[in-house]
């Protein structure tokens, strides 16, 4: 048995998980969990990166002696360093308003169709490319000598060694998914200096060892290696999808829902761009062909607005509300910003001529029906655009604990849903570390180990398929 620390940072909380891997065995336990609370300052919305780093150190101390450390987090955001390696201010949050209207500036130089053909990335207003364009006039960017994506920044503080992990780099809209290298032409045309990024790393590559002062702070005995994992949390989560074979779709659920397929090559057609699918890079040369959906962020924001009521009770009440009474487009950027979410959902229903949900249970049911509908639409369109058959949908991540969402997704898709594991990103993180040390085989062996060791729940589809088609027609007009 060897022991691995998986640092897994989500948009609302961080955790350090301890994975123990041996022949035919895989165990995961939580060492430390801490909040991730963005801070609004006069300049805008910022990540409390020092608080997150302190949580990482506390977690490594709680984890005890480990054989390796790996870090994954959300995508697109970054920190800027000066020539001395010091951080130039707190990283900007992807929900900050600075990128409003920036995409049109970019498309004036590199039209949207050309940009997609070169990078395969969906349009999202917060892609790193747009953030860097928005930051161009800033003094910080002018004096920066290094740019590190969030997990790379934390790795740098732990080890003193800088790199850019590829799965996360593929979310910047500056990577060519065919060559798995930088898109030099796009960067050159937009005046983005790729020398800001340190060299690319791939999952399983060494990323240094813990610095002496980190060992002292955490009580660990060195040397402790840090291993590059799929540092985009979705890349780690997809690596931990417990699938047999290739005929599956996945939904990585949490603050976001990422719904799509694992492919061998990107889909760069104009139809794919029009449907707003993304081609992000995964483990072993795979492509994560998926669509971003707002996810449980919609419910998280409502619960926060309601003063954090009992969620289990709320879900029980929502299960009794008639299905598909009202639905909203869970991919709509109108729901991106925080605040007043119950009001905004009610307004969207009103504007589309549907019954307006009033009670907390009605709003919750509207959200879950809408998410299931969005999962259905994304998976159906991905299957068609990629010409890829699907026999089963795997739901991984925090949403696996929401039995109502899992059941509704099975009903909506008309396919069986296998839910689990809940801590998929941490498990994928651990397995890549273990594989780098020779304890685990290829992706198929990793997934077989997950099937044998992790609790999974299967949901068979039911309900009326025509009701889901009718609900979708309300949103699409088709």
Rosetta blueprint (number, residue, H / E / L):
1 X L
2 X E
3 X E
4 X E
5 X E
6 X E
7 X E
8 X E
9 X E
10 X L
11 X L
12 X L
13 X E
14 X E
15 X E
16 X E
17 X E
18 X E
19 X E
20 X E
21 X E
22 X E
23 X L
24 X L
25 X E
26 X E
27 X E
28 X E
29 X E
30 X E
31 X E
32 X E
33 X E
34 X E
35 X E
36 X L
37 X L
38 X L
39 X E
40 X E
41 X E
42 X L
43 X L
44 X E
45 X E
46 X E
47 X L
48 X L
49 X H
50 X H
51 X H
52 X H
53 X H
54 X H
55 X H
56 X H
57 X H
58 X H
59 X H
60 X H
61 X H
62 X H
63 X H
64 X L
65 X L
66 X L
67 X L
68 X E
69 X E
70 X E
71 X E
72 X E
73 X E
74 X L
75 X L
76 X L
77 X L
78 X E
79 X E
80 X E
81 X E
82 X L
83 X L
84 X L
85 X L
86 X L
87 X E
88 X L
89 X L
90 X L
91 X L
92 X E
93 X L
94 X L
95 X L
96 X L
97 X H
98 X H
99 X H
100 X L
101 X L
102 X H
103 X H
104 X H
105 X H
106 X H
107 X H
108 X H
109 X H
110 X L
111 X L
112 X H
113 X H
114 X H
115 X H
116 X H
117 X H
118 X H
119 X H
120 X L
121 X L
122 X L
123 X L
124 X L
125 X L
126 X L
127 X L
128 X H
129 X H
130 X H
131 X H
132 X H
133 X H
134 X H
135 X H
136 X L
137 X L
138 X L
139 X H
140 X H
141 X H
142 X H
143 X H
144 X L
145 X L
146 X E
147 X E
148 X E
149 X E
150 X H
151 X H
152 X H
153 X H
154 X H
155 X H
156 X H
157 X H
158 X H
159 X H
160 X L
161 X L
162 X L
163 X L
164 X E
165 X E
166 X H
167 X H
168 X H
169 X H
170 X L
171 X L
172 X L
173 X L
174 X L
175 X E
176 X E
177 X L
178 X L
179 X L
180 X L
181 X E
182 X E
183 X L
184 X H
185 X H
186 X H
187 X H
188 X H
189 X H
190 X L
191 X L
192 X L
193 X L
194 X H
195 X H
196 X H
197 X E
198 X L
199 X L
200 X E
201 X E
202 X L
203 X L
204 X L
205 X L
206 X E
207 X E
208 X E
209 X E
210 X L
211 X L
212 X H
213 X H
214 X H
215 X H
216 X H
217 X H
218 X H
219 X L
220 X L
221 X L
222 X L
223 X L
224 X L
225 X E
226 X E
227 X E
228 X L
229 X L
230 X L
231 X L
232 X E
233 X H
234 X H
235 X H
236 X H
237 X H
238 X H
239 X H
240 X L
241 X L
242 X L
243 X L
244 X L
245 X L
246 X L
247 X L
248 X E
249 X E
250 X E
251 X E
252 X E
253 X E
254 X L
255 X L
256 X L
257 X E
258 X E
259 X E
260 X E
261 X E
262 X E
263 X E
264 X L
265 X L
266 X L
267 X L
268 X L
269 X L
270 X H
271 X H
272 X H
273 X H
274 X H
275 X L
276 X L
277 X L
278 X E
279 X E
280 X E
281 X E
282 X L
283 X H
284 X H
285 X H
286 X L
287 X E
288 X E
289 X E
290 X E
291 X E
292 X E
293 X E
294 X L
295 X L
296 X L
297 X H
298 X H
299 X H
300 X H
301 X H
302 X H
303 X H
304 X H
305 X H
306 X L
307 X L
308 X L
309 X L
310 X L
311 X H
312 X H
313 X H
314 X H
315 X H
316 X H
317 X H
318 X H
319 X H
320 X L
321 X L
322 X L
323 X L
324 X L
325 X L
326 X L
327 X L
328 X L
329 X L
330 X L
331 X L
332 X L
333 X H
334 X H
335 X H
336 X L
337 X L
338 X L
339 X L
340 X L
341 X H
342 X H
343 X H
344 X H
345 X H
346 X H
347 X H
348 X H
349 X H
350 X H
351 X H
352 X L
353 X L
354 X L
355 X L
356 X L
357 X L
358 X L
359 X L
360 X H
361 X H
362 X H
363 X H
364 X H
365 X H
366 X H
367 X H
368 X H
369 X H
370 X H
371 X H
372 X H
373 X H
374 X H
375 X H
376 X H
377 X H
378 X H
379 X H
380 X H
381 X H
382 X H
383 X H
384 X H
385 X H
386 X H
387 X L
388 X L
389 X L
390 X L
391 X L
392 X E
393 X E
394 X E
395 X E
396 X E
397 X E
398 X H
399 X H
400 X H
401 X H
402 X L
403 X H
404 X H
405 X H
406 X H
407 X H
408 X H
409 X H
410 X H
411 X H
412 X H
413 X H
414 X L
415 X L
416 X E
417 X E
418 X E
419 X E
420 X L
421 X L
422 X L
423 X L
424 X H
425 X H
426 X H
427 X H
428 X H
429 X H
430 X H
431 X H
432 X H
433 X H
434 X H
435 X H
436 X H
437 X L
438 X L
439 X L
440 X L
441 X L
442 X L
443 X H
444 X H
445 X H
446 X H
447 X H
448 X H
449 X H
450 X H
451 X H
452 X H
453 X H
454 X L
455 X L
456 X L
457 X E
458 X E
459 X E
460 X L
461 X L
462 X L
463 X L
464 X L
465 X H
466 X H
467 X H
468 X H
469 X H
470 X H
471 X H
472 X H
473 X H
474 X H
475 X H
476 X H
477 X L
478 X L
